[in-house]
Amino acid sequence: MPDPSHPEPDPTPERLTLGGVDLDVVRPRDLESLIDEEAFGRNEFLPYWAELWPSTPVLAEHLAAVDLRSRRVLELGCGLGLPSLVAARLGADVTATDWAADALVLLAENAGRNDVDLDLRRLDWFAPAEAWPEGPPDPWPLVIAADVLYEARNAPALLRTLDRVVAPGGEAWIADPGRPPAAALWRAAAATWTVEVLGDEVSGRPTVRRLRRRRG
Ligand SMILES: C[S@@+](CC[C@H](N)C(=O)[O-])C[C@H]1O[C@@H](n2cnc3c(N)ncnc32)[C@H](O)[C@@H]1O
């Protein structure tokens, strides 16, 4: 797992509107300075968490289209965690996770700026049980993730994690810009999950796929 290096965010808050929800966030601007050669050598860790990726606004729009009040939501690979902030502002009870401790430190700060409480957990898809040393949590009716399928090695671990964290009858919404490793995951998932695109597919725009366990 990457070691925390606590990069300094740009102190000037930025107003972002995602899914119609206004958020004030700070984030690091000098992404080059976050690269840690040692962490890369250990497990090819790069600070992707610090970037605002284009799948996030699309996922936020889908979240804003449903009633999230009091709904339990888990975000995987949250990075800046903007979908988690949107869901929490819309009344959901949100757990946000990433393997990058720095991401969680910054998300705690941004949660405070936006007057929401998030449960923050360091969760590595290759060792998800370690996120809850106190014992397995109740699985979630809605698990979300944006742009987490950029490396083929992640797909089997993510599928195993989904199997663990999605409640029976629950669903996972995964936003993706159409990267090749994502196509491999949709194919592998199809054995045990139904995979459908939410809304209309627009060329060049990320899509959100909904995964639901097949019955029987
Ligand atoms: C491309 S970024 C997307 C970040 C954010 N979801 C977004 O869309 O802006 C991928 C995220 O997955 C996280 N990640 C990568 N490998 C992971 C792993 N094995 N376990 C947990 N998180 C991981 C990264 O730290 C990063 O935050």
PDBQT file of the ligand as one rigid body, heavy atoms in Angstrom, charges set to zero:
ROOT
HETATM    1  C1  LIG A 301      -8.253   6.917 -11.983  1.00  0.00    +0.000 C 
HETATM    2  S1  LIG A 301      -8.415   7.190 -10.259  1.00  0.00    +0.000 S 
HETATM    3  C2  LIG A 301     -10.135   7.631 -10.089  1.00  0.00    +0.000 C 
HETATM    4  C3  LIG A 301     -10.380   8.402  -8.837  1.00  0.00    +0.000 C 
HETATM    5  C4  LIG A 301     -11.832   8.850  -8.636  1.00  0.00    +0.000 C 
HETATM    6  N1  LIG A 301     -12.718   7.719  -8.469  1.00  0.00    +0.000 N 
HETATM    7  C5  LIG A 301     -12.279   9.724  -9.803  1.00  0.00    +0.000 C 
HETATM    8  O1  LIG A 301     -12.981   9.230 -10.688  1.00  0.00    +0.000 OA
HETATM    9  O2  LIG A 301     -11.911  10.905  -9.838  1.00  0.00    +0.000 OA
HETATM   10  C6  LIG A 301      -8.378   5.514  -9.602  1.00  0.00    +0.000 C 
HETATM   11  C7  LIG A 301      -8.542   5.437  -8.099  1.00  0.00    +0.000 C 
HETATM   12  O3  LIG A 301      -8.493   4.076  -7.699  1.00  0.00    +0.000 OA
HETATM   13  C8  LIG A 301      -7.645   3.962  -6.562  1.00  0.00    +0.000 C 
HETATM   14  N2  LIG A 301      -7.048   2.615  -6.538  1.00  0.00    +0.000 N 
HETATM   15  C9  LIG A 301      -6.185   2.068  -7.420  1.00  0.00    +0.000 A 
HETATM   16  N3  LIG A 301      -5.865   0.822  -7.069  1.00  0.00    +0.000 NA
HETATM   17  C10 LIG A 301      -6.539   0.567  -5.926  1.00  0.00    +0.000 A 
HETATM   18  C11 LIG A 301      -6.622  -0.565  -5.061  1.00  0.00    +0.000 A 
HETATM   19  N4  LIG A 301      -5.913  -1.680  -5.281  1.00  0.00    +0.000 N 
HETATM   20  N5  LIG A 301      -7.455  -0.497  -4.010  1.00  0.00    +0.000 NA
HETATM   21  C12 LIG A 301      -8.167   0.633  -3.753  1.00  0.00    +0.000 A 
HETATM   22  N6  LIG A 301      -8.113   1.749  -4.503  1.00  0.00    +0.000 NA
HETATM   23  C13 LIG A 301      -7.312   1.704  -5.589  1.00  0.00    +0.000 A 
HETATM   24  C14 LIG A 301      -6.612   5.046  -6.773  1.00  0.00    +0.000 C 
HETATM   25  O4  LIG A 301      -5.939   5.420  -5.579  1.00  0.00    +0.000 OA
HETATM   26  C15 LIG A 301      -7.459   6.169  -7.346  1.00  0.00    +0.000 C 
HETATM   27  O5  LIG A 301      -8.036   6.965  -6.356  1.00  0.00    +0.000 OA
ENDROOT
TORSDOF 0
